[in-house]
Amino acid sequence: MNRFLLFVFSVLILSACGQESEDKAMQNKDLLSTELVNNPHSADGVDTAEMSSLATMVFTDTVHDFGMIYEGEKVTYEFEFKNTGNSPLLISNAMGSCGCTAPKYPREAVKPGESGVIEVVFDSGGKQGHQEKSVTITTNSQRGIHMLYIKADVKDRS
């Protein structure tokens, strides 16, 4: 009887491990290839040849002032950028400094020489006075982290 229970227990453990592997495989199917990621930094310093082969993200502008808007308005601005580097540019994350600032960014690689847009929506609901918000962009570019800024003077509707 003990051998039978041991056998059943072993089968359950092995099948659970197999399911976990399938679940991870399903989650990872939408991820980009790691071949696009390159880190020129090492314990020996920076490999300048590798550094020059990375993507370079250049923005047309990094600050936008919406001017005067009324509380409750949602305003949008598109920050344009170009990959002036030598490899595909990957944006892995874009995060606003608060919940009122929502960025949308390209999920696919931006090839060298190509351009893209990061759309930032500012929801002024519950805000008044001068507002300054930021968006942190995480990339595989030479710089790695890029910052975008928006400003607005939010007036009460009354």
KARAPE-V227516 format. One record per residue. PHI is phi in whole degrees, -180 to 180 (999 if undefined). D_FIRST is the distance of its C-alpha to the first C-alpha in whole Angstrom. Layout:
PHI & D_FIRST
PHI & D_FIRST
This chain:
999 & 0
-64 & 4
-67 & 5
-64 & 5
-63 & 6
-63 & 9
-64 & 10
-62 & 11
-61 & 12
-63 & 14
-63 & 15
-62 & 17
-63 & 19
-65 & 20
-71 & 21
-66 & 23
-64 & 25
-63 & 26
-66 & 27
-62 & 29
-64 & 31
-64 & 32
-61 & 33
-65 & 35
-63 & 37
-67 & 38
-67 & 39
-85 & 41
-65 & 43
-93 & 46
-79 & 46
-76 & 49
-67 & 49
-73 & 49
-64 & 52
-85 & 54
-101 & 54
-140 & 56
-118 & 56
-80 & 59
-89 & 59
-147 & 57
-64 & 58
-84 & 61
118 & 62
-102 & 63
-83 & 63
-64 & 67
-65 & 66
-66 & 63
-61 & 64
-72 & 67
-89 & 65
-77 & 63
-69 & 63
-132 & 66
-101 & 66
-119 & 70
-93 & 71
-65 & 74
-152 & 74
-118 & 71
-131 & 73
-133 & 74
-108 & 76
-75 & 75
75 & 78
-86 & 79
-134 & 76
-97 & 75
-54 & 72
102 & 70
-73 & 71
-110 & 68
-118 & 70
-129 & 69
-138 & 70
-107 & 69
-87 & 69
-92 & 70
-142 & 69
-136 & 69
-88 & 67
-97 & 70
-88 & 67
-111 & 66
-140 & 62
-60 & 60
-94 & 60
-114 & 57
-103 & 57
-92 & 54
-164 & 55
-141 & 57
-133 & 57
-77 & 60
-73 & 61
-153 & 60
-66 & 59
-81 & 62
-118 & 62
-118 & 60
-92 & 61
-123 & 60
-137 & 60
-64 & 59
-92 & 55
-99 & 56
-65 & 58
-100 & 62
-70 & 63
-55 & 66
89 & 69
-90 & 68
-115 & 68
-153 & 66
-137 & 66
-114 & 64
-91 & 65
-120 & 65
-109 & 65
-110 & 66
-101 & 66
-87 & 68
-58 & 67
78 & 67
-111 & 69
-148 & 73
86 & 75
-74 & 75
-122 & 71
-132 & 70
-127 & 67
-131 & 65
-129 & 63
-100 & 61
-107 & 60
-105 & 57
-137 & 58
-98 & 58
-77 & 62
-55 & 63
-80 & 64
85 & 60
-108 & 61
-124 & 64
-120 & 65
-119 & 67
-133 & 69
-129 & 70
-137 & 73
-163 & 74
-107 & 76
-96 & 75
-105 & 77
-69 & 77
-70 & 78
-79 & 80
